[in-house]
Amino acid sequence: MTDIYAAVPGIAQSSNAQTSVVCEVLGVSRSAYYAWRERIPSGRESRDTRLAQQIQAILWNHRRRYGARRIAEELADQGEICSPRKVAQLLSLQGLRAPTP
């Protein structure tokens, strides 16, 4: 749902339409869109964003050869405890994966 909310301003600006019209066309409540826009990210969302950046950096530093387990170990070495399952989830959300040999 957040992807839809994030697309609303771009669609409204590119088509010169009002936000309320774009929300109606997308089937999104206008009040829910504005509530989403003004909210403060939770602690978990903030941590996931920070972890996703660290995971991406580790992946590229090791030329995309590290999988979720090795990235989790690298994060632990940096003092950030995270399970391989969480690393795999964040990799998947970013559309990233290590190539198989």
Backbone as a chain_set.jsonl record, in Angstrom:
{"seq": "MTDIYAAVPGIAQSSNAQTSVVCEVLGVSRSAYYAWRERIPSGRESRDTRLAQQIQAILWNHRRRYGARRIAEELADQGEICSPRKVAQLLSLQGLRAPTP", "coords": {"N": [[0.818, -1.183, 0.0], [2.019, 1.187, 0.662], [3.514, 1.741, -1.562], [1.64, 2.614, -3.378], [0.718, 4.92, -2.112], [3.094, 6.385, -2.203], [3.281, 6.867, -4.9], [1.29, 8.669, -5.515], [1.832, 11.606, -5.339], [3.587, 11.967, -7.532], [2.09, 11.129, -9.739], [-0.016, 12.95, -9.601], [1.339, 15.335, -10.064], [2.497, 14.96, -12.614], [0.273, 14.66, -14.245], [-1.147, 16.927, -13.83], [-3.315, 16.839, -12.089], [-5.629, 16.964, -9.343], [-4.825, 15.974, -6.021], [-6.863, 14.644, -4.684], [-8.396, 13.598, -6.773], [-6.609, 11.812, -7.974], [-6.238, 10.014, -5.844], [-8.83, 8.981, -5.696], [-9.064, 7.691, -8.203], [-7.077, 5.741, -7.941], [-8.175, 4.286, -5.961], [-7.765, 4.806, -3.283], [-8.082, 5.983, 0.005], [-8.363, 9.415, 0.595], [-7.887, 10.682, 3.037], [-6.435, 8.706, 4.341], [-4.137, 8.67, 2.761], [-3.053, 11.237, 3.309], [-2.623, 10.941, 6.052], [-0.697, 8.932, 6.015], [1.376, 10.308, 4.752], [2.114, 12.225, 6.64], [2.968, 10.827, 8.85], [5.263, 9.564, 11.331], [8.069, 7.518, 10.853], [8.227, 4.198, 12.209], [10.236, 2.646, 14.799], [11.131, 0.156, 13.926], [10.869, 0.38, 11.141], [12.718, 2.41, 10.652], [15.08, 1.122, 11.461], [15.113, -0.989, 9.618], [15.453, 0.428, 7.239], [17.991, 1.52, 7.648], [19.471, -0.865, 7.912], [19.037, -1.97, 5.371], [20.508, -0.255, 3.746], [23.096, -0.758, 4.724], [23.313, -3.476, 4.109], [23.168, -3.431, 1.325], [25.516, -2.024, 0.766], [27.47, -3.83, 1.749], [26.983, -5.999, 0.055], [27.698, -4.943, -2.476], [30.352, -4.224, -1.978], [31.568, -6.672, -1.803], [31.404, -7.607, -4.326], [28.902, -8.682, -5.083], [28.943, -11.342, -4.237], [28.374, -12.367, -1.78], [25.976, -14.091, 0.147], [22.888, -14.197, 2.058], [23.577, -15.339, 4.574], [26.361, -14.857, 4.856], [26.4, -12.098, 4.68], [24.941, -11.473, 6.981], [26.768, -12.36, 8.899], [28.85, -10.565, 8.412], [27.577, -8.178, 9.109], [27.277, -8.686, 11.839], [29.95, -8.648, 12.598], [30.347, -5.961, 12.337], [28.955, -5.055, 14.437], [26.206, -5.014, 14.309], [23.572, -6.839, 14.976], [21.806, -9.232, 13.247], [19.521, -11.456, 11.758], [20.053, -14.08, 9.299], [17.719, -14.585, 7.919], [16.296, -12.151, 8.06], [18.061, -10.547, 6.653], [17.852, -11.761, 4.135], [15.19, -11.168, 3.58], [15.257, -8.338, 3.419], [17.022, -8.048, 1.29], [15.471, -9.17, -0.734], [13.309, -7.383, -0.803], [14.576, -5.191, -1.894], [15.093, -6.108, -4.356], [17.416, -7.447, -4.845], [19.949, -9.953, -5.214], [22.402, -12.472, -4.634], [24.415, -13.801, -7.214], [24.206, -17.2, -8.315], [26.738, -19.718, -8.331]], "CA": [[0.0, 0.0, 0.0], [2.869, 2.371, 0.71], [3.94, 2.046, -2.93], [0.565, 3.395, -3.994], [0.773, 6.25, -1.5], [4.288, 7.076, -2.685], [3.086, 7.227, -6.307], [0.254, 9.692, -5.656], [2.306, 12.941, -5.703], [4.169, 11.961, -8.872], [0.998, 11.055, -10.716], [-0.739, 14.221, -9.549], [2.157, 16.385, -10.664], [2.699, 14.73, -14.048], [-0.982, 14.792, -14.989], [-1.777, 18.176, -13.4], [-4.586, 16.504, -11.454], [-5.653, 17.179, -7.908], [-4.509, 14.789, -5.236], [-8.107, 13.931, -4.374], [-8.796, 12.854, -7.971], [-5.662, 10.703, -8.117], [-6.579, 9.041, -4.801], [-10.09, 8.327, -6.077], [-8.787, 6.791, -9.325], [-6.286, 4.62, -7.437], [-8.952, 3.552, -4.964], [-7.132, 5.043, -1.991], [-8.723, 7.023, 0.793], [-7.575, 10.636, 0.628], [-7.455, 10.928, 4.413], [-5.387, 7.729, 4.64], [-2.925, 9.146, 2.08], [-2.483, 12.358, 4.068], [-2.137, 10.4, 7.323], [0.555, 8.234, 5.7], [2.387, 11.301, 4.407], [2.514, 13.0, 7.818], [3.357, 9.983, 9.975], [6.678, 9.383, 11.664], [8.401, 6.087, 10.715], [8.426, 3.473, 13.463], [11.619, 2.234, 15.07], [11.446, -0.983, 13.068], [11.061, 0.879, 9.779], [13.995, 3.136, 10.636], [16.154, 0.124, 11.52], [15.124, -1.707, 8.342], [16.04, 1.323, 6.234], [19.437, 1.575, 7.918], [20.015, -2.181, 7.585], [18.999, -2.154, 3.922], [21.655, 0.48, 3.198], [24.307, -1.493, 5.086], [23.31, -4.727, 3.352], [23.504, -3.106, -0.062], [26.943, -1.673, 0.73], [28.245, -5.066, 1.897], [26.802, -6.782, -1.165], [28.492, -4.364, -3.569], [31.77, -4.276, -1.617], [32.055, -8.023, -2.048], [31.087, -7.883, -5.736], [27.671, -9.474, -5.141], [29.241, -12.76, -4.015], [27.908, -12.775, -0.456], [24.569, -14.368, 0.329], [22.293, -13.685, 3.293], [24.322, -15.786, 5.762], [27.646, -14.163, 4.958], [26.108, -10.69, 4.977], [24.576, -11.419, 8.401], [28.019, -12.468, 9.651], [29.558, -9.292, 8.228], [26.872, -7.212, 9.951], [27.623, -9.003, 13.232], [31.311, -8.145, 12.802], [30.24, -4.502, 12.435], [28.221, -4.742, 15.654], [24.773, -4.957, 14.016], [23.065, -8.209, 15.024], [20.672, -9.403, 12.34], [19.453, -12.849, 11.32], [20.122, -14.278, 7.85], [16.36, -14.485, 7.37], [15.997, -10.724, 7.916], [18.897, -10.077, 5.545], [17.241, -12.259, 2.9], [13.96, -10.404, 3.377], [15.614, -6.994, 2.969], [17.566, -8.196, -0.065], [14.348, -9.419, -1.626], [12.552, -6.139, -0.943], [15.345, -4.295, -2.762], [15.256, -6.746, -5.662], [18.818, -7.859, -4.954], [20.326, -11.314, -4.825], [23.748, -12.855, -5.064], [24.319, -14.802, -8.286], [24.651, -18.542, -7.946], [27.887, -20.115, -9.155]], "C": [[0.867, 1.254, 0.0], [3.39, 2.734, -0.675], [2.901, 2.895, -3.64], [0.588, 4.81, -3.439], [1.964, 7.048, -2.031], [4.133, 7.541, -4.128], [2.12, 8.385, -6.491], [0.812, 11.064, -6.027], [2.889, 13.01, -7.11], [3.106, 11.937, -9.96], [0.248, 12.376, -10.766], [0.041, 15.331, -10.247], [2.295, 16.196, -12.171], [1.426, 14.908, -14.856], [-1.73, 16.072, -14.652], [-3.164, 17.932, -12.816], [-4.492, 16.783, -9.963], [-5.382, 15.858, -7.194], [-5.764, 13.976, -4.942], [-8.578, 13.09, -5.557], [-7.896, 11.636, -8.16], [-5.968, 9.619, -7.081], [-7.846, 8.278, -5.166], [-9.863, 7.32, -7.198], [-8.019, 5.551, -8.864], [-7.03, 3.798, -6.391], [-8.38, 3.666, -3.57], [-7.882, 6.153, -1.278], [-7.809, 8.244, 0.866], [-7.05, 10.909, 2.032], [-6.35, 9.946, 4.822], [-4.073, 8.136, 3.98], [-2.258, 10.259, 2.88], [-1.954, 11.894, 5.426], [-0.806, 9.682, 7.115], [1.68, 9.233, 5.458], [2.94, 12.018, 5.635], [3.056, 12.146, 8.965], [4.871, 9.909, 10.14], [6.985, 7.892, 11.548], [8.645, 5.445, 12.079], [9.904, 3.111, 13.625], [12.05, 1.101, 14.169], [11.696, -0.521, 11.629], [12.381, 1.628, 9.648], [15.173, 2.171, 10.627], [16.256, -0.626, 10.196], [15.744, -0.863, 7.235], [17.554, 1.389, 6.399], [20.11, 0.252, 7.546], [20.074, -2.4, 6.079], [20.171, -1.437, 3.261], [22.958, -0.249, 3.498], [24.424, -2.785, 4.279], [23.709, -4.479, 1.909], [24.988, -2.766, -0.187], [27.815, -2.918, 0.834], [28.176, -5.892, 0.619], [27.685, -6.254, -2.292], [29.989, -4.378, -3.252], [32.382, -5.64, -1.885], [31.625, -8.523, -3.426], [29.93, -8.862, -5.905], [27.913, -10.967, -4.967], [28.747, -13.25, -2.669], [26.408, -13.005, -0.483], [24.108, -13.853, 1.686], [23.093, -14.093, 4.535], [25.627, -15.025, 5.931], [27.448, -12.676, 5.24], [25.732, -10.531, 6.441], [25.819, -11.515, 9.283], [28.822, -11.172, 9.569], [28.907, -8.194, 9.075], [27.197, -7.434, 11.422], [29.029, -8.511, 13.551], [31.321, -6.628, 12.96], [29.439, -4.069, 13.665], [26.714, -4.639, 15.467], [24.25, -6.388, 13.935], [21.791, -8.301, 14.191], [20.688, -10.843, 11.842], [19.58, -12.947, 9.797], [18.742, -14.18, 7.184], [15.969, -13.029, 7.135], [16.808, -10.136, 6.769], [18.289, -10.507, 4.213], [15.97, -11.48, 2.569], [14.273, -9.01, 2.828], [16.247, -7.011, 1.578], [16.435, -8.354, -1.078], [13.532, -8.15, -1.862], [13.249, -5.141, -1.857], [15.528, -4.866, -4.16], [16.676, -7.197, -5.91], [18.969, -9.327, -4.595], [21.722, -11.599, -5.354], [23.603, -13.899, -6.178], [24.804, -16.154, -7.804], [25.796, -18.948, -8.868], [27.507, -21.093, -10.249]], "O": [[0.496, 2.268, -0.592], [3.677, 3.901, -0.942], [3.243, 3.791, -4.412], [0.491, 5.782, -4.188], [1.851, 8.249, -2.279], [4.78, 8.503, -4.54], [2.135, 9.027, -7.542], [0.304, 11.663, -6.975], [2.703, 14.007, -7.807], [3.212, 12.634, -10.97], [-0.086, 12.866, -11.844], [-0.541, 16.166, -10.94], [2.22, 17.166, -12.926], [1.487, 15.269, -16.031], [-2.841, 16.282, -15.14], [-4.08, 18.727, -13.026], [-3.4, 16.83, -9.396], [-5.676, 14.778, -7.707], [-5.723, 12.746, -4.952], [-9.101, 11.992, -5.368], [-8.379, 10.548, -8.474], [-5.958, 8.433, -7.408], [-7.925, 7.066, -4.966], [-10.404, 6.215, -7.156], [-8.277, 4.445, -9.338], [-6.563, 2.734, -5.984], [-8.492, 2.741, -2.765], [-8.269, 7.146, -1.894], [-6.621, 8.119, 1.165], [-5.902, 11.32, 2.199], [-5.437, 10.311, 5.562], [-3.007, 7.967, 4.571], [-1.048, 10.232, 3.103], [-0.94, 12.407, 5.898], [0.106, 9.805, 7.933], [2.807, 9.026, 5.908], [4.116, 12.38, 5.661], [3.552, 12.689, 9.952], [5.637, 10.158, 9.21], [6.24, 7.074, 12.087], [9.199, 6.069, 12.984], [10.703, 3.257, 12.7], [13.186, 1.071, 13.696], [12.632, -0.986, 10.98], [13.079, 1.493, 8.644], [16.14, 2.363, 9.89], [17.357, -0.872, 9.705], [16.475, -1.379, 6.39], [18.302, 1.323, 5.424], [21.182, 0.242, 6.941], [21.048, -2.952, 5.567], [20.762, -1.96, 2.317], [23.828, -0.351, 2.633], [25.51, -3.141, 3.821], [24.499, -5.232, 1.338], [25.641, -3.179, -1.145], [28.791, -3.055, 0.096], [29.187, -6.42, 0.157], [28.345, -7.031, -2.983], [30.809, -4.529, -4.158], [33.576, -5.749, -2.163], [31.502, -9.727, -3.648], [29.97, -9.752, -6.754], [27.156, -11.778, -5.501], [28.707, -14.459, -2.443], [25.658, -12.219, -1.061], [24.85, -13.156, 2.38], [23.27, -13.287, 5.448], [25.958, -14.596, 7.036], [28.241, -12.067, 5.958], [26.148, -9.568, 7.085], [25.913, -10.827, 10.3], [29.406, -10.739, 10.562], [29.601, -7.38, 9.685], [27.373, -6.472, 12.17], [29.278, -8.012, 14.648], [32.191, -6.073, 13.631], [29.262, -2.876, 13.911], [26.011, -4.215, 16.384], [24.462, -7.071, 12.933], [20.834, -7.555, 14.398], [21.751, -11.387, 11.54], [19.249, -11.998, 9.086], [18.621, -13.749, 6.037], [15.369, -12.711, 6.108], [16.3, -9.32, 6.0], [18.219, -9.715, 3.273], [15.712, -11.171, 1.405], [13.63, -8.555, 1.882], [16.033, -6.096, 0.783], [16.451, -7.74, -2.145], [13.113, -7.875, -2.987], [12.592, -4.337, -2.519], [16.053, -4.194, -5.047], [17.1, -7.318, -7.06], [18.219, -9.869, -3.783], [22.157, -11.052, -6.368], [22.754, -14.785, -6.086], [25.711, -16.238, -6.976], [25.824, -18.571, -10.039], [28.366, -21.517, -11.023]]}, "num_chains": 1, "name": "protein.A"}
